[in-house]
Amino acid sequence: MAKEKSMRHSGKDTVFRDMFSKKKYLIQMYKALHPEDSTITKADLKIITLQSILLNGIYNDLGFMVRGKQLMILVEAQSTWSPNIVIRALIYLMSTYQDYFSENKIQLYGSKKVEMPKPELYVIYTGDQGSHPDVLSMKDEFFPHADCCIEAKVKIIYLRDSDDIISQYIGFCRVFNEQVALYGRSLRAAKETIRICRDKNLLREYLSERAKEVEGIMLTLFDQEQVWNVERENIRSEAFNEGVNRGISQGKLSMLIELVRDGSLSLPAAAKKANLDVAMFKAKMAAVL
């Protein structure tokens, strides 16, 4: 997995992917999204989450088909609000459709109109709703006063007064945040998150079945984040030092030019000190007025 993808996902987001990759939890999500559908079975669901091992490849949190080619649902878990959610959702949707057309050998360049599953886009937002909308519209968000040739709408799901699996997941995320605030990104934070959530009946079955795996997911990502932070600081330090060195070199060159101009240093000697040939040094002098 590329580093960018590992860094994008926090522990709770990866728990999301792990949990809903299992149909017994996926069907609970579908029922929370479509409580009117009383006949759905696990056999009616097919997971189509995008997977990519390529650097900067497209991959999303969750995608699944319902009843063959009837309905395509994409769901993202989001802890930080951004209007760009709708753009990412559209990218994931188009990538998923591309896979669908390829897998089903559907030709888009023929004259016959193709059949395609109806899409539904959701974001499970684990923060407070505040003034955020229930539906995020690309047109309203990015082109509110202009005619736009494309539109996408994402339904945002917030914490609600329910014990469905989506509300439980949001509750899990909030406990996770509280424990990380108390204990940092540590094994204790992972263990306390699991213990408290089981006591509160938040994802109890999943956490009881996969406690060790969830701990491992969290700790692995904690470690990856720490490594990434160290690498980021090294990059910043290297960039700073490079800038300082560049500044010193430029300052040294300016000083040598002034010494040549006031006759204190010969041109060949100055060029040698600047690690330049005489012609290049003369060109640098001409550029500095």
Salt bridges, closest charged atoms under 4 A:
ASP18 OD1 - LYS22 NZ 3.39
ASP18 OD2 - ARG210 NE 2.91
GLU36 OE2 - HIS34 ND1 2.76
ASP37 OD2 - ARG67 NH1 2.67
ASP61 OD1 - ARG8 NH2 3.89
ASP61 OD1 - HIS9 ND1 3.54
GLU103 OE2 - LYS46 NZ 2.94
GLU120 OE1 - HIS34 NE2 2.77
ASP128 OD1 - ARG174 NH2 3.23
ASP164 OD2 - ARG160 NH2 3.20
GLU192 OE1 - ARG195 NH2 2.74
ASP199 OD2 - ARG195 NH1 3.34
GLU205 OE2 - LYS24 NZ 3.22
GLU209 OE2 - LYS24 NZ 2.51
GLU215 OE2 - LYS191 NZ 3.13
GLU215 OE1 - LYS212 NZ 3.95
GLU225 OE2 - ARG185 NE 3.44
GLU231 OE1 - LYS3 NZ 2.72
GLU233 OE2 - ARG236 NH1 2.95
GLU242 OE2 - ARG246 NH2 2.84
GLU258 OE2 - ARG261 NH1 3.85
